[in-house]
Each structure stands twice: as structure tokens, then as C-alpha cells.
Amino acid sequence: MGLGADGERPAEGPAASIVHDLAERRETLATVESLTGGLLAATIVEVAGVSRVYRGGLVVYATELKSQLAGVPAELLAKRGPVDPEVAVALALGGRRRCAADWALATTGVAGPEPQAGKPVGLVYVAVAGPSGSVVRRLELGGGRDLIRSATVVQAFRLLAEQVAGVSHDAAGGGA
């Protein structure tokens, strides 16, 4: 990464490190967002040179769009609801397939202000699907809507970075 006009390294946001890692590996990324409503994609495209990595994304805020656009099985949504770890994994797998990407990152959860279908505000699932499988992480976040959404983005990038590092260091790793 080059230096800015003032001789300083440009400030790196939560996506910059993973975007640079994926660019070095010549791998691609897609996103599927519910809870974050495009914030994940917006954060990714802030990184200079991201066009070599980012394939695109889906914002599937409405439950039926999770099935129609991201390929989440309708019966899974009917049985479990949209805020569920299996749904998060299905979102990531669908995004990876739909966008023809090496990696996909997905978010679903409840940002509030009210609980949704018996799920508490702050319950979030982030999932990653990649070359060696998929993994999901449950988050229980506090604060208001904006804080929950921004913390979800940071945690999603953290999970993706862990998975990418795991693939490069342990080809057999990757999650369930």
C-alpha cells in the first residue's frame, strides 16, 4: 500500500486489511445483507483497488427476498425465521453462488428498536462461505440500531479474516 500526499499511510477501515489479503490471493468476495442493509458493501467499496476483489452483493431485507434472490430454502425460512444461524449460512452460500465469488459474507439479525418474532434486539448472526466450507458466529450486541449495525460490520470482517487466514494456514480448516 502506498503512502498518501503527506507521507502517511492512508487510514485503514475495517475492510481494508481483508480486501488487500484477498487481492494478493487473487480471490473474490460477495456480500448478502439483511440487518446491515448495504453497510457491509458500502464499507468494502471505500477501499481503494477493491474492484479486483468485490464482485457485488445482495441486500435482502424482506424475508421473501432471502429465498427469491439469495436462494435460502423457503422451508428453512418458514421453519426457523430470518434470524437464525442456518439462514445466515444459507445466505452466505447463496451469495457465493449467485455472485460467483470465492468468499461470501452474510448478516442477519435484529437491530431494533423492537424484538422481531421473539428474537431479542442485538441478536445477530454473521456467516462466511468460502472454498473450504462455511462458518457462522452468533453475536449478542448492545446499544441502539446504529451501534448494532456498525458492530456487526466489524465482527463480520473479523470472522472473514479468520477464515481466510485459516484457509491459507490450514487447508483442512474452515468450519462447518
Backbone as JSON Lines, residues from 0, in Angstrom:
{"i":0,"aa":"M","n":[0.85,-1.17,0.0],"ca":[0.0,0.0,0.0],"c":[0.89,1.22,0.0]}
{"i":1,"aa":"G","n":[0.57,2.21,-0.83],"ca":[1.38,3.41,-0.95],"c":[1.11,4.39,0.17]}
{"i":2,"aa":"L","n":[1.92,5.44,0.17],"ca":[1.77,6.49,1.15],"c":[0.96,7.62,0.57]}
{"i":3,"aa":"G","n":[0.25,8.35,1.42],"ca":[-0.54,9.49,0.98],"c":[0.36,10.67,0.68]}
{"i":4,"aa":"A","n":[-0.24,11.8,0.24],"ca":[0.5,13.01,-0.13],"c":[1.32,13.55,1.04]}
{"i":5,"aa":"D","n":[0.86,13.29,2.26],"ca":[1.58,13.78,3.43],"c":[2.63,12.79,3.92]}
{"i":6,"aa":"G","n":[2.86,11.71,3.16],"ca":[3.86,10.73,3.56],"c":[3.34,9.69,4.54]}
{"i":7,"aa":"E","n":[2.07,9.83,4.94],"ca":[1.49,8.89,5.89],"c":[0.74,7.79,5.16]}
{"i":8,"aa":"R","n":[0.7,6.64,5.78],"ca":[-0.09,5.53,5.24],"c":[-1.57,5.91,5.39]}
{"i":9,"aa":"P","n":[-2.39,5.69,4.35],"ca":[-3.81,6.02,4.45],"c":[-4.47,5.27,5.61]}
{"i":10,"aa":"A","n":[-5.47,5.9,6.21],"ca":[-6.2,5.26,7.3],"c":[-6.89,4.01,6.75]}
{"i":11,"aa":"E","n":[-6.85,2.94,7.51],"ca":[-7.47,1.7,7.08],"c":[-8.73,1.47,7.89]}
{"i":12,"aa":"G","n":[-9.82,1.24,7.2],"ca":[-11.08,0.89,7.84],"c":[-11.13,-0.6,8.11]}
{"i":13,"aa":"P","n":[-12.26,-1.07,8.6],"ca":[-12.36,-2.49,8.96],"c":[-12.25,-3.44,7.79]}
{"i":14,"aa":"A","n":[-12.48,-2.96,6.58],"ca":[-12.44,-3.84,5.41],"c":[-11.09,-3.87,4.71]}
{"i":15,"aa":"A","n":[-10.27,-2.86,4.92],"ca":[-9.05,-2.69,4.11],"c":[-8.11,-3.89,4.19]}
{"i":16,"aa":"S","n":[-7.85,-4.39,5.35],"ca":[-6.9,-5.49,5.51],"c":[-7.36,-6.74,4.76]}
{"i":17,"aa":"I","n":[-8.63,-7.08,4.91],"ca":[-9.12,-8.29,4.26],"c":[-9.19,-8.1,2.75]}
{"i":18,"aa":"V","n":[-9.55,-6.92,2.29],"ca":[-9.57,-6.66,0.84],"c":[-8.17,-6.82,0.27]}
{"i":19,"aa":"H","n":[-7.17,-6.29,0.95],"ca":[-5.79,-6.41,0.48],"c":[-5.33,-7.87,0.5]}
{"i":20,"aa":"D","n":[-5.7,-8.6,1.55],"ca":[-5.34,-10.03,1.6],"c":[-5.96,-10.79,0.44]}
{"i":21,"aa":"L","n":[-7.24,-10.54,0.18],"ca":[-7.91,-11.24,-0.92],"c":[-7.32,-10.84,-2.27]}
{"i":22,"aa":"A","n":[-6.96,-9.58,-2.43],"ca":[-6.34,-9.13,-3.69],"c":[-5.02,-9.85,-3.92]}
{"i":23,"aa":"E","n":[-4.21,-9.98,-2.88],"ca":[-2.94,-10.7,-3.0],"c":[-3.14,-12.15,-3.39]}
{"i":24,"aa":"R","n":[-4.22,-12.74,-2.92],"ca":[-4.52,-14.15,-3.21],"c":[-5.28,-14.31,-4.52]}
{"i":25,"aa":"R","n":[-5.66,-13.19,-5.13],"ca":[-6.47,-13.19,-6.36],"c":[-7.8,-13.92,-6.13]}
{"i":26,"aa":"E","n":[-8.42,-13.62,-4.99],"ca":[-9.72,-14.2,-4.65],"c":[-10.76,-13.1,-4.58]}
{"i":27,"aa":"T","n":[-12.02,-13.5,-4.72],"ca":[-13.11,-12.54,-4.79],"c":[-14.06,-12.68,-3.61]}
{"i":28,"aa":"L","n":[-14.87,-11.64,-3.43],"ca":[-15.78,-11.53,-2.29],"c":[-17.13,-11.03,-2.75]}
{"i":29,"aa":"A","n":[-18.17,-11.57,-2.13],"ca":[-19.54,-11.08,-2.31],"c":[-20.16,-10.89,-0.93]}
{"i":30,"aa":"T","n":[-21.25,-10.14,-0.87],"ca":[-21.96,-9.92,0.39],"c":[-23.44,-10.18,0.2]}
{"i":31,"aa":"V","n":[-24.07,-10.65,1.28],"ca":[-25.52,-10.77,1.34],"c":[-25.92,-10.19,2.69]}
{"i":32,"aa":"E","n":[-26.73,-9.14,2.63],"ca":[-27.04,-8.4,3.84],"c":[-28.53,-8.3,4.1]}
{"i":33,"aa":"S","n":[-28.88,-8.52,5.34],"ca":[-30.23,-8.24,5.8],"c":[-30.09,-7.1,6.82]}
{"i":34,"aa":"L","n":[-29.71,-7.43,8.02],"ca":[-29.58,-6.48,9.13],"c":[-28.78,-5.22,8.76]}
{"i":35,"aa":"T","n":[-27.69,-5.39,8.05],"ca":[-26.8,-4.26,7.76],"c":[-27.25,-3.44,6.56]}
{"i":36,"aa":"G","n":[-28.19,-3.92,5.79],"ca":[-28.83,-3.14,4.73],"c":[-27.92,-2.42,3.76]}
{"i":37,"aa":"G","n":[-26.78,-2.98,3.43],"ca":[-25.86,-2.37,2.48],"c":[-24.63,-1.75,3.12]}
{"i":38,"aa":"L","n":[-24.61,-1.67,4.45],"ca":[-23.47,-1.07,5.15],"c":[-22.19,-1.87,4.94]}
{"i":39,"aa":"L","n":[-22.31,-3.17,4.88],"ca":[-21.15,-4.03,4.62],"c":[-20.56,-3.71,3.25]}
{"i":40,"aa":"A","n":[-21.41,-3.67,2.23],"ca":[-20.94,-3.35,0.88],"c":[-20.35,-1.95,0.81]}
{"i":41,"aa":"A","n":[-21.01,-0.99,1.44],"ca":[-20.52,0.39,1.43],"c":[-19.15,0.48,2.08]}
{"i":42,"aa":"T","n":[-18.93,-0.29,3.14],"ca":[-17.64,-0.28,3.82],"c":[-16.56,-0.91,2.93]}
{"i":43,"aa":"I","n":[-16.91,-1.95,2.22],"ca":[-15.95,-2.62,1.33],"c":[-15.52,-1.69,0.21]}
{"i":44,"aa":"V","n":[-16.47,-1.0,-0.42],"ca":[-16.12,-0.2,-1.59],"c":[-15.42,1.11,-1.23]}
{"i":45,"aa":"E","n":[-15.24,1.38,0.05],"ca":[-14.43,2.52,0.46],"c":[-12.94,2.25,0.24]}
{"i":46,"aa":"V","n":[-12.57,0.99,0.08],"ca":[-11.17,0.6,-0.04],"c":[-10.7,0.79,-1.48]}
{"i":47,"aa":"A","n":[-9.62,1.53,-1.64],"ca":[-9.05,1.74,-2.98],"c":[-8.6,0.4,-3.57]}
{"i":48,"aa":"G","n":[-8.89,0.19,-4.83],"ca":[-8.49,-1.04,-5.51],"c":[-9.42,-2.21,-5.29]}
{"i":49,"aa":"V","n":[-10.56,-1.96,-4.67],"ca":[-11.48,-3.05,-4.31],"c":[-12.1,-3.73,-5.53]}
{"i":50,"aa":"S","n":[-12.09,-3.09,-6.67],"ca":[-12.73,-3.68,-7.85],"c":[-12.08,-5.0,-8.26]}
{"i":51,"aa":"R","n":[-10.84,-5.24,-7.84],"ca":[-10.2,-6.53,-8.13],"c":[-10.75,-7.64,-7.27]}
{"i":52,"aa":"V","n":[-11.43,-7.29,-6.2],"ca":[-11.87,-8.27,-5.21],"c":[-13.39,-8.38,-5.12]}
{"i":53,"aa":"Y","n":[-14.07,-7.28,-5.04],"ca":[-15.51,-7.28,-4.72],"c":[-16.35,-7.54,-5.97]}
{"i":54,"aa":"R","n":[-17.1,-8.63,-5.96],"ca":[-17.96,-9.0,-7.08],"c":[-19.29,-8.28,-7.02]}
{"i":55,"aa":"G","n":[-19.83,-8.1,-5.81],"ca":[-21.13,-7.46,-5.66],"c":[-21.84,-8.03,-4.46]}
{"i":56,"aa":"G","n":[-23.07,-7.59,-4.3],"ca":[-23.82,-8.06,-3.15],"c":[-25.3,-7.94,-3.32]}
{"i":57,"aa":"L","n":[-25.98,-8.55,-2.38],"ca":[-27.43,-8.53,-2.33],"c":[-27.85,-7.93,-1.0]}
{"i":58,"aa":"V","n":[-28.85,-7.06,-1.05],"ca":[-29.48,-6.58,0.17],"c":[-30.87,-7.19,0.17]}
{"i":59,"aa":"V","n":[-31.07,-8.14,1.07],"ca":[-32.32,-8.9,1.12],"c":[-33.0,-8.66,2.46]}
{"i":60,"aa":"Y","n":[-33.5,-7.45,2.62],"ca":[-34.1,-7.05,3.88],"c":[-35.42,-7.78,4.11]}
{"i":61,"aa":"A","n":[-36.24,-7.88,3.07],"ca":[-37.52,-8.59,3.18],"c":[-37.27,-10.1,3.21]}
{"i":62,"aa":"T","n":[-38.0,-10.79,4.06],"ca":[-37.79,-12.23,4.23],"c":[-37.92,-13.0,2.93]}
{"i":63,"aa":"E","n":[-38.93,-12.7,2.11],"ca":[-39.12,-13.46,0.88],"c":[-37.96,-13.26,-0.1]}
{"i":64,"aa":"L","n":[-37.27,-12.14,-0.03],"ca":[-36.13,-11.91,-0.92],"c":[-34.93,-12.78,-0.54]}
{"i":65,"aa":"K","n":[-34.87,-13.17,0.71],"ca":[-33.8,-14.09,1.11],"c":[-33.9,-15.38,0.31]}
{"i":66,"aa":"S","n":[-35.12,-15.82,0.06],"ca":[-35.34,-17.01,-0.75],"c":[-35.23,-16.7,-2.24]}
{"i":67,"aa":"Q","n":[-35.94,-15.67,-2.69],"ca":[-36.01,-15.36,-4.11],"c":[-34.67,-14.95,-4.71]}
{"i":68,"aa":"L","n":[-33.9,-14.15,-4.01],"ca":[-32.65,-13.64,-4.55],"c":[-31.41,-14.4,-4.07]}
{"i":69,"aa":"A","n":[-31.39,-14.77,-2.8],"ca":[-30.2,-15.41,-2.25],"c":[-30.29,-16.93,-2.23]}
{"i":70,"aa":"G","n":[-31.45,-17.47,-2.56],"ca":[-31.57,-18.91,-2.64],"c":[-31.72,-19.63,-1.32]}
{"i":71,"aa":"V","n":[-32.07,-18.92,-0.26],"ca":[-32.32,-19.59,1.02],"c":[-33.59,-20.43,0.85]}
{"i":72,"aa":"P","n":[-33.56,-21.7,1.21],"ca":[-34.77,-22.52,1.06],"c":[-35.96,-21.91,1.8]}
{"i":73,"aa":"A","n":[-37.09,-21.78,1.09],"ca":[-38.3,-21.19,1.68],"c":[-38.74,-21.97,2.91]}
{"i":74,"aa":"E","n":[-38.57,-23.29,2.88],"ca":[-38.99,-24.1,4.03],"c":[-38.12,-23.82,5.26]}
{"i":75,"aa":"L","n":[-36.84,-23.52,5.05],"ca":[-35.97,-23.14,6.17],"c":[-36.44,-21.82,6.78]}
{"i":76,"aa":"L","n":[-36.74,-20.86,5.94],"ca":[-37.24,-19.57,6.44],"c":[-38.56,-19.74,7.17]}
{"i":77,"aa":"A","n":[-39.45,-20.56,6.64],"ca":[-40.75,-20.78,7.28],"c":[-40.59,-21.46,8.64]}
{"i":78,"aa":"K","n":[-39.65,-22.39,8.72],"ca":[-39.43,-23.16,9.95],"c":[-38.67,-22.37,11.0]}
{"i":79,"aa":"R","n":[-37.61,-21.67,10.59],"ca":[-36.69,-21.05,11.54],"c":[-36.8,-19.54,11.64]}
{"i":80,"aa":"G","n":[-37.35,-18.89,10.61],"ca":[-37.4,-17.42,10.58],"c":[-36.1,-16.87,10.03]}
{"i":81,"aa":"P","n":[-36.07,-15.58,9.75],"ca":[-34.9,-14.99,9.1],"c":[-33.69,-14.79,10.01]}
{"i":82,"aa":"V","n":[-33.89,-14.75,11.3],"ca":[-32.79,-14.53,12.25],"c":[-32.42,-15.87,12.85]}
{"i":83,"aa":"D","n":[-31.5,-16.55,12.18],"ca":[-31.18,-17.93,12.52],"c":[-29.8,-18.27,11.97]}
{"i":84,"aa":"P","n":[-29.03,-19.09,12.67],"ca":[-27.69,-19.42,12.16],"c":[-27.71,-20.18,10.85]}
{"i":85,"aa":"E","n":[-28.65,-21.1,10.66],"ca":[-28.72,-21.84,9.39],"c":[-29.09,-20.92,8.23]}
{"i":86,"aa":"V","n":[-29.94,-19.94,8.51],"ca":[-30.31,-18.97,7.48],"c":[-29.1,-18.12,7.12]}
{"i":87,"aa":"A","n":[-28.32,-17.72,8.11],"ca":[-27.12,-16.92,7.84],"c":[-26.16,-17.69,6.93]}
{"i":88,"aa":"V","n":[-25.96,-18.97,7.2],"ca":[-25.08,-19.78,6.35],"c":[-25.67,-19.91,4.95]}
{"i":89,"aa":"A","n":[-26.98,-20.13,4.86],"ca":[-27.62,-20.25,3.55],"c":[-27.5,-18.95,2.76]}
{"i":90,"aa":"L","n":[-27.58,-17.82,3.45],"ca":[-27.38,-16.52,2.78],"c":[-25.98,-16.44,2.19]}
{"i":91,"aa":"A","n":[-24.98,-16.8,3.0],"ca":[-23.59,-16.74,2.52],"c":[-23.36,-17.69,1.35]}
{"i":92,"aa":"L","n":[-23.88,-18.91,1.46],"ca":[-23.71,-19.88,0.37],"c":[-24.41,-19.39,-0.9]}
{"i":93,"aa":"G","n":[-25.6,-18.83,-0.74],"ca":[-26.34,-18.31,-1.89],"c":[-25.63,-17.13,-2.53]}
{"i":94,"aa":"G","n":[-25.09,-16.25,-1.73],"ca":[-24.35,-15.1,-2.25],"c":[-23.09,-15.51,-2.99]}
{"i":95,"aa":"R","n":[-22.41,-16.49,-2.45],"ca":[-21.2,-17.0,-3.1],"c":[-21.54,-17.57,-4.47]}
{"i":96,"aa":"R","n":[-22.61,-18.32,-4.52],"ca":[-23.05,-18.95,-5.77],"c":[-23.58,-17.89,-6.75]}
{"i":97,"aa":"R","n":[-24.47,-17.02,-6.29],"ca":[-25.08,-16.02,-7.17],"c":[-24.07,-15.05,-7.76]}
{"i":98,"aa":"C","n":[-23.08,-14.69,-6.97],"ca":[-22.09,-13.7,-7.42],"c":[-20.82,-14.34,-7.96]}
{"i":99,"aa":"A","n":[-20.77,-15.66,-8.0],"ca":[-19.6,-16.38,-8.49],"c":[-18.32,-15.88,-7.81]}
{"i":100,"aa":"A","n":[-18.35,-15.87,-6.48],"ca":[-17.23,-15.36,-5.68],"c":[-16.56,-16.51,-4.93]}
{"i":101,"aa":"D","n":[-15.3,-16.31,-4.6],"ca":[-14.58,-17.28,-3.77],"c":[-15.1,-17.28,-2.34]}
{"i":102,"aa":"W","n":[-15.45,-16.1,-1.86],"ca":[-15.9,-15.9,-0.49],"c":[-17.2,-15.1,-0.49]}
{"i":103,"aa":"A","n":[-18.06,-15.37,0.49],"ca":[-19.25,-14.54,0.69],"c":[-19.44,-14.33,2.18]}
{"i":104,"aa":"L","n":[-19.9,-13.16,2.49],"ca":[-20.12,-12.73,3.86],"c":[-21.58,-12.35,3.99]}
{"i":105,"aa":"A","n":[-22.26,-12.86,5.02],"ca":[-23.69,-12.59,5.19],"c":[-24.0,-12.13,6.61]}
{"i":106,"aa":"T","n":[-25.05,-11.29,6.71],"ca":[-25.5,-10.8,8.01],"c":[-27.02,-10.92,8.11]}
{"i":107,"aa":"T","n":[-27.48,-11.3,9.29],"ca":[-28.9,-11.28,9.61],"c":[-29.04,-11.09,11.11]}
{"i":108,"aa":"G","n":[-30.1,-10.43,11.53],"ca":[-30.27,-10.19,12.96],"c":[-31.35,-9.17,13.23]}
{"i":109,"aa":"V","n":[-31.38,-8.72,14.47],"ca":[-32.38,-7.75,14.93],"c":[-31.66,-6.5,15.44]}
{"i":110,"aa":"A","n":[-31.82,-5.4,14.72],"ca":[-31.18,-4.15,15.14],"c":[-32.09,-3.3,16.01]}
{"i":111,"aa":"G","n":[-33.37,-3.64,16.06],"ca":[-34.29,-2.89,16.91],"c":[-34.99,-1.79,16.15]}
{"i":112,"aa":"P","n":[-35.77,-1.02,16.79],"ca":[-35.8,-0.87,18.25],"c":[-36.61,-1.93,18.99]}
{"i":113,"aa":"E","n":[-37.39,-2.76,18.28],"ca":[-38.22,-3.77,18.93],"c":[-37.72,-5.17,18.59]}
{"i":114,"aa":"P","n":[-37.96,-6.14,19.46],"ca":[-37.66,-7.53,19.12],"c":[-38.43,-7.95,17.86]}
{"i":115,"aa":"Q","n":[-37.95,-8.98,17.19],"ca":[-38.58,-9.47,15.97],"c":[-38.86,-10.96,16.1]}
{"i":116,"aa":"A","n":[-40.12,-11.34,15.99],"ca":[-40.52,-12.75,16.03],"c":[-39.9,-13.48,17.22]}
{"i":117,"aa":"G","n":[-39.92,-12.84,18.38],"ca":[-39.4,-13.47,19.58],"c":[-37.89,-13.41,19.72]}
{"i":118,"aa":"K","n":[-37.19,-12.79,18.77],"ca":[-35.73,-12.67,18.84],"c":[-35.39,-11.3,19.42]}
{"i":119,"aa":"P","n":[-34.48,-11.27,20.38],"ca":[-34.18,-10.01,21.06],"c":[-33.35,-9.04,20.2]}
{"i":120,"aa":"V","n":[-33.51,-7.78,20.48],"ca":[-32.68,-6.76,19.84],"c":[-31.22,-7.05,20.18]}
{"i":121,"aa":"G","n":[-30.37,-7.0,19.16],"ca":[-28.95,-7.24,19.35],"c":[-28.52,-8.66,19.01]}
{"i":122,"aa":"L","n":[-29.49,-9.57,18.76],"ca":[-29.13,-10.92,18.33],"c":[-28.79,-10.86,16.85]}
{"i":123,"aa":"V","n":[-27.57,-11.27,16.51],"ca":[-27.07,-11.17,15.14],"c":[-26.33,-12.45,14.8]}
{"i":124,"aa":"Y","n":[-26.43,-12.84,13.54],"ca":[-25.62,-13.94,13.01],"c":[-24.85,-13.42,11.81]}
{"i":125,"aa":"V","n":[-23.55,-13.68,11.8],"ca":[-22.72,-13.39,10.63],"c":[-22.18,-14.72,10.14]}
{"i":126,"aa":"A","n":[-22.14,-14.87,8.84],"ca":[-21.66,-16.14,8.26],"c":[-20.7,-15.86,7.12]}
{"i":127,"aa":"V","n":[-19.79,-16.79,6.93],"ca":[-18.83,-16.76,5.83],"c":[-18.92,-18.1,5.11]}
{"i":128,"aa":"A","n":[-18.97,-18.03,3.8],"ca":[-18.86,-19.23,2.96],"c":[-17.62,-19.05,2.1]}
{"i":129,"aa":"G","n":[-16.79,-20.07,2.04],"ca":[-15.55,-19.98,1.27],"c":[-15.18,-21.29,0.65]}
{"i":130,"aa":"P","n":[-13.98,-21.36,0.12],"ca":[-13.52,-22.55,-0.6],"c":[-13.55,-23.84,0.22]}
{"i":131,"aa":"S","n":[-13.4,-23.73,1.53],"ca":[-13.35,-24.94,2.35],"c":[-14.57,-25.13,3.23]}
{"i":132,"aa":"G","n":[-15.65,-24.41,2.96],"ca":[-16.86,-24.59,3.75],"c":[-17.39,-23.28,4.28]}
{"i":133,"aa":"S","n":[-18.23,-23.39,5.29],"ca":[-18.88,-22.21,5.85],"c":[-18.83,-22.25,7.37]}
{"i":134,"aa":"V","n":[-18.99,-21.07,7.94],"ca":[-18.97,-20.93,9.39],"c":[-19.91,-19.79,9.75]}
{"i":135,"aa":"V","n":[-20.51,-19.88,10.92],"ca":[-21.42,-18.84,11.39],"c":[-21.04,-18.47,12.83]}
{"i":136,"aa":"R","n":[-21.25,-17.22,13.15],"ca":[-20.97,-16.74,14.5],"c":[-22.19,-16.0,15.03]}
{"i":137,"aa":"R","n":[-22.57,-16.33,16.25],"ca":[-23.66,-15.65,16.94],"c":[-23.08,-14.47,17.71]}
{"i":138,"aa":"L","n":[-23.73,-13.32,17.58],"ca":[-23.33,-12.13,18.32],"c":[-24.5,-11.67,19.17]}
{"i":139,"aa":"E","n":[-24.21,-11.17,20.35],"ca":[-25.22,-10.55,21.19],"c":[-24.71,-9.15,21.49]}
{"i":140,"aa":"L","n":[-25.25,-8.19,20.74],"ca":[-24.73,-6.82,20.77],"c":[-25.68,-5.89,21.52]}
{"i":141,"aa":"G","n":[-25.1,-4.92,22.18],"ca":[-25.89,-3.92,22.88],"c":[-25.85,-2.59,22.15]}
{"i":142,"aa":"G","n":[-26.65,-1.67,22.63],"ca":[-26.68,-0.34,22.04],"c":[-27.86,-0.17,21.11]}
{"i":143,"aa":"G","n":[-27.92,0.97,20.46],"ca":[-29.01,1.27,19.54],"c":[-28.76,0.67,18.17]}
{"i":144,"aa":"R","n":[-29.69,0.93,17.26],"ca":[-29.64,0.41,15.89],"c":[-28.31,0.67,15.2]}
{"i":145,"aa":"D","n":[-27.86,1.91,15.22],"ca":[-26.63,2.26,14.52],"c":[-25.43,1.51,15.08]}
{"i":146,"aa":"L","n":[-25.36,1.42,16.39],"ca":[-24.24,0.71,17.02],"c":[-24.28,-0.78,16.7]}
{"i":147,"aa":"I","n":[-25.46,-1.38,16.74],"ca":[-25.59,-2.8,16.42],"c":[-25.17,-3.06,14.98]}
{"i":148,"aa":"R","n":[-25.62,-2.24,14.07],"ca":[-25.28,-2.43,12.65],"c":[-23.79,-2.23,12.41]}
{"i":149,"aa":"S","n":[-23.19,-1.18,12.98],"ca":[-21.76,-0.95,12.76],"c":[-20.9,-2.01,13.43]}
{"i":150,"aa":"A","n":[-21.3,-2.47,14.61],"ca":[-20.55,-3.54,15.29],"c":[-20.65,-4.84,14.5]}
{"i":151,"aa":"T","n":[-21.8,-5.07,13.87],"ca":[-21.96,-6.27,13.04],"c":[-20.99,-6.26,11.88]}
{"i":152,"aa":"V","n":[-20.81,-5.11,11.25],"ca":[-19.88,-4.99,10.13],"c":[-18.46,-5.34,10.59]}
{"i":153,"aa":"V","n":[-18.04,-4.79,11.7],"ca":[-16.7,-5.06,12.22],"c":[-16.53,-6.55,12.53]}
{"i":154,"aa":"Q","n":[-17.53,-7.13,13.18],"ca":[-17.44,-8.55,13.53],"c":[-17.48,-9.45,12.29]}
{"i":155,"aa":"A","n":[-18.22,-9.05,11.28],"ca":[-18.27,-9.82,10.04],"c":[-16.9,-9.84,9.38]}
{"i":156,"aa":"F","n":[-16.23,-8.69,9.31],"ca":[-14.89,-8.66,8.73],"c":[-13.91,-9.46,9.56]}
{"i":157,"aa":"R","n":[-14.07,-9.44,10.86],"ca":[-13.19,-10.23,11.73],"c":[-13.36,-11.73,11.44]}
{"i":158,"aa":"L","n":[-14.6,-12.18,11.31],"ca":[-14.85,-13.59,11.0],"c":[-14.28,-13.95,9.63]}
{"i":159,"aa":"L","n":[-14.49,-13.1,8.65],"ca":[-13.94,-13.37,7.32],"c":[-12.42,-13.45,7.36]}
{"i":160,"aa":"A","n":[-11.78,-12.52,8.05],"ca":[-10.32,-12.53,8.15],"c":[-9.82,-13.82,8.8]}
{"i":161,"aa":"E","n":[-10.5,-14.27,9.84],"ca":[-10.12,-15.53,10.49],"c":[-10.22,-16.7,9.53]}
{"i":162,"aa":"Q","n":[-11.28,-16.73,8.74],"ca":[-11.48,-17.84,7.81],"c":[-10.46,-17.8,6.68]}
{"i":163,"aa":"V","n":[-10.2,-16.63,6.14],"ca":[-9.21,-16.5,5.07],"c":[-7.84,-16.92,5.6]}
{"i":164,"aa":"A","n":[-7.48,-16.49,6.78],"ca":[-6.2,-16.88,7.38],"c":[-6.16,-18.38,7.63]}
{"i":165,"aa":"G","n":[-7.26,-18.95,8.04],"ca":[-7.33,-20.39,8.3],"c":[-7.14,-21.2,7.04]}
{"i":166,"aa":"V","n":[-7.67,-20.73,5.93],"ca":[-7.52,-21.43,4.65],"c":[-6.07,-21.37,4.21]}
{"i":167,"aa":"S","n":[-5.41,-20.22,4.4],"ca":[-4.04,-20.1,3.94],"c":[-3.07,-20.87,4.82]}
{"i":168,"aa":"H","n":[-3.41,-21.06,6.09],"ca":[-2.5,-21.74,7.0],"c":[-2.9,-23.19,7.25]}
{"i":169,"aa":"D","n":[-4.14,-23.54,6.99],"ca":[-4.62,-24.88,7.27],"c":[-5.67,-25.24,6.24]}
{"i":170,"aa":"A","n":[-5.24,-25.83,5.15],"ca":[-6.14,-26.13,4.04],"c":[-7.3,-27.04,4.48]}
{"i":171,"aa":"A","n":[-7.14,-27.77,5.55],"ca":[-8.21,-28.65,6.01],"c":[-9.21,-27.91,6.9]}
{"i":172,"aa":"G","n":[-8.85,-26.71,7.38],"ca":[-9.73,-25.97,8.28],"c":[-10.83,-25.29,7.52]}
{"i":173,"aa":"G","n":[-11.66,-24.52,8.23],"ca":[-12.69,-23.76,7.53],"c":[-14.02,-23.75,8.2]}
{"i":174,"aa":"G","n":[-14.33,-24.67,9.04],"ca":[-15.61,-24.6,9.73],"c":[-16.62,-25.59,9.2]}
{"i":175,"aa":"A","n":[-17.8,-25.5,9.79],"ca":[-18.83,-26.49,9.48],"c":[-19.72,-26.05,8.37]}
